C-alpha cells in the first residue's frame, strides 16, 4: 500500500499550518488544524522494518500546550512584553517586509519571550536538551518532568 500523497505541501511557509496529512492505518488522511507535536517510536527489532502505522505515536503534550499558549499570546497582541520587544515582534511579523520570515522563524522568535506566556510558572524551570537517540526520548522527558 502506498503511503505517498500527490501534493504533500498543503500549507504556506509564511502562515501557521492549518492542515496536515495524518498517517494512520490505510491511506493518508487530510486533517484540519496544526499537526500535533510528537514523534513515532518503534521497538528495536532485528527483523524487517515495521510499517509506519505500526509505530507508536508519542505526543509531546508540553510542546502542544506551549504552541497553544504562544498562539493565544500572539492573537492577544503579545501582552506583557517591553516596548522594544513589541517593536521587534511587529517588525518580524510585518506582512510588508521585503524579506518575509517563515512562520516557524517568527514563532521561534516569539518563544524567546515565552516567560511572558509562562508568567504563572505552570511549566516550571525550562531546560534545553539535545536528544540524538529517539528511543531515549521518553526517559529524557521523564527525567525533566
VMD Tcl script that draws the C-alpha trace (Angstrom):
set ca {
  {0.00 0.00 0.00}
  {1.41 3.39 -0.97}
  {1.78 5.97 1.80}
  {2.75 8.73 -0.66}
  {0.49 11.68 -1.45}
  {0.38 13.56 -4.73}
  {0.65 17.01 -3.15}
  {2.39 16.77 0.25}
  {2.85 20.54 0.63}
  {-0.53 21.89 1.74}
  {0.39 24.95 3.84}
  {2.09 28.25 3.16}
  {5.57 28.67 4.65}
  {4.55 32.13 5.82}
  {1.40 31.28 7.81}
  {0.58 28.98 10.70}
  {-0.18 25.48 9.37}
  {-3.91 24.79 9.09}
  {-3.91 21.23 7.67}
  {-1.74 18.13 7.76}
  {-1.55 14.61 6.44}
  {-2.40 12.02 9.11}
  {-0.67 8.69 8.53}
  {-2.75 6.12 10.35}
  {-3.70 2.71 9.05}
  {-4.73 2.88 5.42}
  {-4.12 5.79 3.07}
  {-3.08 9.21 4.45}
  {-6.00 11.42 5.52}
  {-6.01 15.21 5.20}
  {-6.81 16.72 8.61}
  {-7.68 20.27 9.67}
  {-5.65 22.18 12.28}
  {-1.95 22.05 13.02}
  {-0.23 18.67 13.32}
  {0.24 17.77 16.99}
  {3.88 17.75 18.09}
  {5.17 14.27 18.76}
  {7.38 11.53 17.49}
  {6.99 7.99 16.23}
  {8.83 5.26 18.09}
  {9.17 1.64 17.16}
  {10.57 -1.23 19.12}
  {14.12 -2.17 18.26}
  {13.94 -5.38 16.29}
  {16.32 -7.21 14.05}
  {13.58 -8.16 11.59}
  {12.28 -6.24 8.63}
  {11.33 -2.61 9.24}
  {7.85 -2.17 10.63}
  {5.34 -0.08 8.73}
  {4.77 3.49 9.94}
  {1.28 2.66 11.22}
  {2.80 0.00 13.50}
  {4.95 2.61 15.22}
  {3.77 4.22 18.43}
  {2.99 7.94 18.24}
  {4.24 9.67 21.37}
  {2.66 13.13 21.71}
  {4.75 15.91 23.21}
  {2.00 17.42 25.35}
  {4.13 20.20 26.81}
  {5.12 21.33 23.31}
  {1.47 21.25 22.19}
  {0.43 23.30 25.24}
  {3.21 25.83 24.62}
  {2.10 26.13 20.98}
  {-1.48 26.84 22.11}
  {-0.35 29.44 24.62}
  {2.04 31.17 22.23}
  {-0.77 31.30 19.65}
  {-3.21 32.82 22.18}
  {-0.50 35.26 23.32}
  {0.19 36.24 19.69}
  {-3.55 36.69 18.96}
  {-3.90 38.97 22.02}
  {-1.09 41.19 20.73}
  {1.77 39.86 22.92}
  {0.70 41.26 26.33}
  {3.46 41.59 28.91}
  {6.32 42.45 26.57}
  {8.51 45.54 26.73}
  {8.06 48.29 24.13}
  {11.32 47.24 22.43}
  {10.22 43.60 22.25}
  {6.88 44.71 20.79}
  {8.74 46.69 18.11}
  {10.82 43.62 17.23}
  {7.79 41.32 17.09}
  {5.90 43.84 14.93}
  {8.93 44.16 12.63}
  {9.30 40.38 12.23}
  {5.56 39.95 11.62}
  {5.16 42.87 9.21}
  {3.47 41.50 6.06}
  {5.07 44.36 4.07}
  {8.62 43.23 4.91}
  {10.80 42.89 1.84}
  {12.13 39.53 3.06}
  {9.30 37.93 4.99}
  {10.17 35.43 7.69}
  {8.75 31.94 7.58}
  {6.09 31.20 10.18}
  {8.43 28.82 12.02}
  {11.06 31.59 12.28}
  {8.53 34.08 13.66}
  {7.20 31.52 16.11}
  {10.73 30.66 17.29}
  {11.45 34.36 17.82}
  {8.26 34.75 19.84}
  {9.20 31.79 22.00}
  {12.31 33.65 23.09}
  {9.87 35.67 25.18}
  {7.98 32.64 26.41}
  {8.30 33.91 30.00}
  {5.51 36.32 29.13}
  {3.40 33.30 28.14}
  {4.51 31.33 31.21}
  {4.12 34.22 33.67}
  {2.17 31.94 36.03}
  {5.08 29.45 36.15}
  {2.97 26.38 35.40}
  {5.70 24.88 33.25}
  {8.36 25.32 35.93}
  {12.01 25.83 35.07}
  {12.98 25.40 31.43}
  {15.83 23.19 30.24}
  {17.20 22.54 26.78}
  {18.34 19.01 25.97}
  {19.60 17.57 22.69}
  {18.37 14.03 22.11}
  {20.28 12.12 19.44}
  {18.61 8.78 20.14}
  {14.82 8.86 19.64}
  {14.48 5.69 21.72}
  {15.89 7.57 24.72}
  {13.43 10.47 24.33}
  {10.80 9.12 26.72}
  {13.36 8.65 29.53}
  {14.89 12.08 28.89}
  {11.47 13.71 29.09}
  {10.61 11.84 32.28}
  {13.89 12.97 33.86}
  {12.88 16.61 33.38}
  {9.22 16.46 34.37}
}
mol new
graphics top color blue
foreach p $ca { graphics top sphere $p radius 0.5 }
foreach p [lrange $ca 0 end-1] q [lrange $ca 1 end] { graphics top cylinder $p $q radius 0.2 }
display resetview
